[in-house]
Amino acid sequence: MRLLVIDTATQALSVALLDDGVAIGRFHEIVGRGHAEALLPVIAALPDGGRADAIAVDVGPGSFTGVRIGIAAAKALALAWHIPVHGFSALALVAAKAAQTHEDGPLTVMLTGGHGELFWQDFAKDGVTPLTRPASTPIATLAEQANGTTFYGPGADVLVTAKGTGTAVTLYPDAADYPLIAALPSLPPTPIYGREADARPMARQGAAS
């Protein structure tokens, strides 16, 4: 079975074509922005144009725009190829990779959020068992509350700088690592934003004023 894995939820653009869990094509680069322009050409450059039997796409949390770009592309390809699509979590993918080198105790994954916040989640040492739900917390607050001495993910260095102590391991979600979480329950191919939308419905705005 071939699986196309798409990850655009962070500054990395990461795509992999897996054949029975083995990567036969891969692209992983820190692009910052520009996912929308680069994603489809990257997929087209994979073996057989990335054609697969199913698609897995990172549904977040992460970049609001990046998450939507990945999901939109995955759904469009799934519709064109008549194949299923499901989601996975950026936090879970990083945690599973981090567990390969993490020495002891629970581990915490941090992703860069918006408005001075970080997305984060705690996992057991195995990197697949969640201990908390995904959350978005102001950096200063998280620096006071976060336990542990080693933190993982694109937002780890921001937290360590705010805390003034600890070790940051900057791991970006890598589509080729998907087999590490393949046994986890699939998520719907809909965005996990991790925080409330900035725009509020008019009714709520009126109630808050």
N, C-alpha and C positions, 0 to 999 in steps of 0.2 A: 504494500500500500504506500502510495506517495502522499505526503502532506506538505503543503505550502504554509510556512510560518511567517507572519508579518508582524513587525514591531516598530511602531513609530511614536510611542508614547513618551519618549524622552528625547534628548538631543541626538541620540544615536538613530541612524537608519539601519535597521537590521532585518534581513530577509534570508530564509533558508529553505531549500527544497530537500526534504527527508524521504528516503526510500527505506521503509521498514526501520525507521529510527536512525538511519545513517545519513549524514549530510552528503549529498551529491552535488550541491551547489550552495554557495553562501556569499552574502555581502554584509559587511558590518563596518560602519564608518560613523564617526562623530561629525555630523553635518550641521548641528545647531538648528538652522532653519532650512527650508527648501525641500521638506519631505514630499510635498504635493507634486513638485516638478520631477523629482528623482525617482519616486517609488515605482511607477509602472515601467520605466526603462530598465530599472534594476531587475524587476521580475522577468521582463522579457529576455534579459541576458542570461537567465538561468537555463539549465538543460531543458529542452523541449518547451522553452518559453515559460517555464514555471508550472506547466500543466500538472495538476495533481488530482487525487481522488477526494481530497477534503482540504479545508483551509482552517488554520488556527490563527487568531488575531488578538493582539494585546488590546484589552478593553480598558486599561487603566488600573489605578489612577495615574495621572501624569499630565502632560501638556494637553490642555483643552482642545487645541487645534490638532495636534498630532494624533490624539486618540481618534478623533472624528475622521481624519484622513485615512488612517489605517482601516477602520471599520467600513468606511464607504468603499474603499478599493476592494476589500475582501468580499463584501456583499455583491458588488458588481461582477467580480470574477466568478463567484459562486453561482450567480444567476446565469452568466454566459456559459459556464461549463457544466451546469446542472449538477452541482456537487454541494454537500453540506458545509456549513461554516459554524465555528464555535469560538468562544472567547477564552482568554486566560488572563491572569493578573501579572502586571509588571513586577509587583512586590514579591509575588510567589516565585517568579523566575529568578530574580536576583537572590532571594533567600536560598533557593536550592543550589545555586552556584556557590554562594558563600559558605554553605555547610561543608563543602569539600575541603575547606582549609580552616574553618572555625574550630577552635580548640575545645571550649567547654562552656556549658550553660546556654541559656537562650540567646538568640541573636536578633538584632534590630536592623531593619532595612529602611533607608531614607531616600526619598525622591524629591527633587526640586519642585516646589509648588508655586503658587502665585501669591501676591500680596503679602510677602514676608513670611510665608508659611512653608512647612515641609510636610509631604505625605509620609506616613510611616506605618510600620506594623511590626509586631514582635512575633517571632517564630521559635519553636523548640529547636534544640541542637540539630535535629535531623533536617531542618530547613524546609520541611513540608507541612508540619503541623502548626497551624496558626494559634497563637496565644491571645491575640487581640484582633479586633476588627480594623480594617484600614481607616486611618484618620488623617485629618489635616490640622496642624497645630502651629501657632506662631513660633518662630524660631527661638525667641527669648524664653518663652514658656517651656518649650520642649527641652532647652538646654538645662533648665532647672530640674525637670522631672525625669529625664532619660537616665536609666541605669546602664550599667555596663561600661566597658572601656574600649570596645572595638565596635565600630558602626560601619554598615555596608551600603553601597548604592551611590548614585550621582549626587545626592544631597548630604552625604556623610561628612565631607570636608567642611561644609557650612555649619553643621552642628558642632563639630569638634572645635572649630574656630570660636563659636559662640560660648561653648563650655570652657574653653581654655585648657582642656585636658582631653585625653583619649586618642585613639587611633582611627583614622578614616581609611577605608578600603573602597576606592571609587570603582565599583562594578556597574556597568550598564547592562540592561537586559539584552541578551544575545539570542537571536532566534535559533541558532544552532544548538543551544542548550535545552531546547524544548523537551527532549526525551527525559530530562530530569523531573519534569512535572507531568508527564503524559498520563500517569495513573491517577492524577487528581480529578475531581469532578469538573466537567466542562462548565463554562459560564455562558450565559446568553451573549450574542454578539451585539451588545448594547453598552454604551459608555458607563464606566464607573468614574465619576468625577471627583469623589472624595470630599467634596465640600459643596455648599449650596451655591447656586448660580448668583452672579453679581446682580443681575437684573431681577427685580421682584415684580410679580403681577400687580397691577394697579390696586386691586382690592387689598392686598397685603400692605402696600405702601400707605394707603389711606388709614389702615388700622394702626400702623406704626407711628403715624404723624400725630 
